[in-house]
Amino acid sequence: MGYLYGKTDLSYYEGSEHGDYQFCSLDDIIEQFMVVYVGDEKLITNVSRTDVQFHAYRALAELSFDTFKSVKAQQIEVPPSLTMILPKDYVNYTKLSWVDSSGIKHPLYPTKDTSNPFEIKQNLSGAYEFPTQADLFQNASFTNRLEGWIKSTQVVRPSSVGGVVTSVSVDASAENPVVKFQTHATIGSSNGNPSYGYCTYIYQEIDAADLGAISFGATATTNAASSITITEAEAAAADTNYGTAGTFTKPGSTVRVGLSTQPPSDKITMQNYVWQGVQYVAPTSNANPNYFDLGYIEWTQGESGLKNYEGELIDLTNATGTIYLVALSIIDHADIDVTAYNSSLLFDTATVDDIAISNLNVKPSLTEVDSGISSTFKNYKANTPHENQTEDYEDDTYWPQQGERYGLEPTRAQINGSYYIDNRMGKINFSSNIAGKTVILDYISDSLGTDGEMKVHKFAEDAMYKWITHSVLSSRINIPEYIVQRAKREKFAATRQAKLRLSNIKLEEITQILRGKSKQIKH
């Protein structure tokens, strides 16, 4: 039965898999190998499909590097940073070019004369600097309000149904600036939903790569639960629709300050809120003490003052990513009478101040001046490339030599621009004359990134079979060496044949090129 059985012209030309007939999938290669190359009276009498799959993956990757045609490419407009991030499936490049307005590619050339090293941070005397508390926390005493901190989203409703519900701000009127968390009770509903409160927060990120062991402390104030009495006049002044007189309970507040490996959730409500079977509000996970998986300090129900973390030093020796310093306020209005929620007296507050490191050990590792950008790279970006200065060497010194350009560096005898690949940061860095231009990166992958690209050109199908055969035989014991060597020679010959076929040499194209052989070639 033909390979195209059931495939009509209409389904092909109106489909999206154009040109796929030249390929066969890796799954087909594996299945056909198991059927044809494995069994009684064959070189491979028995092998698991898992082993064949592993060797097929390795064969596909190796042939992708120097036998298969490279079809991977990405195009970007070079930003002011003069960098391009390497593709996620990048293994190596084949060509970098910028494209002019006619769509013609102009090759860029690599430069070996610069790089982007790790620039060590030094003090004025030249000694190396290591991380300190100042490098970890920004604005820990809130003298610059919330600069350097990220706060939870403020909840605001129309004034007729609550107005500002939550707020996180710095109270600068106090003797020392403090962060003030203020939360208003939110009404439930007649279908059984309770009133609910909020868990608001501030946080900042910390790079834990250079930290060893750490402890911390802070100052906070909380309110204890209390009863309040609302008069008829206060209720009327609060809201004519919902305000009511009576005695009600304010829930009090809780403050936690701690370290977590995860940023806080943007959900800040304390209870479920369901309307006609649809959950509009989900409870926050931040109020769960387990959120602070590294450690925390707590003040609750009227506690206040300075506290330090009482556990052992938090060991961050093996931490390599980002951790989060979080201060949050929990004010739960679940037991508030819904008819009184709108009174301004039902606001509850908590404050936090002076979050500080009480103990800090750092790893014996160096600090970088500017993360990922050395002064060498900054100078390279700022410099006008030498090739753009179009020096023709026709001056009083060189012109008498019949215009011959003595001293010209051949590697710079072009004006297209240059680049180098910064493998440390996973980026391509370009010279300044490439800024704003459209750049195309042609690159090689291992063809194992997605299921869709795991396919083999039919010119190399036999090379795949021979490669798998040799890999299976060479990894087994009790296989005569002459059998292994025979399989190796067959693999080599099949790979060479595949490379010749895929080189796509056409006699007419070579003839057209050779027609220029009568032109004089100057050296």
CORNORPE-V924240 format. One line per field, one symbol per residue. phi: phi as a letter, one per 40 degrees, with the letter a starting at -180 (. if undefined). A space follows every 10 residues. Layout:
phi = ???
//
This chain:
phi = .cccdgcccc cccccbccgc ccbbccccdc ccccccbbic gbdbcaaccc cccccccccc cccccabccc bcabbbcccd cfbbccdcbc babbababbc ccgccbccbc bbcaabcccc cbcccgccbb dbdcccbbfc cgcbfbcgbb bccccbbddc bhgccbabac ccccdbdbcb cbbbcbccac chcccabbbc abaacbcccb cbbabaaaba bbbccabbbb ccccccccac cbcacibbbc cgbbbbbaba cbcccccbcc bcbbbfgbcc bbccccccdc dccbiabbba fgcahcbbcc ccdccbdccb bbbbcbbbbb bbcccccccb cccccccbba bbafcaccaa bbccbcbccb dgbccccccc ccccddcccf ccgcbccccc cfgcccgccd cbcabchbaa ccccbgbbbb ccccdgccbb bcabbcgbcb ccccabcccb ccccccccdc cccccbcgbd cccccccccc cccccccccc cccfcbdccc cccccccccc bcb
//
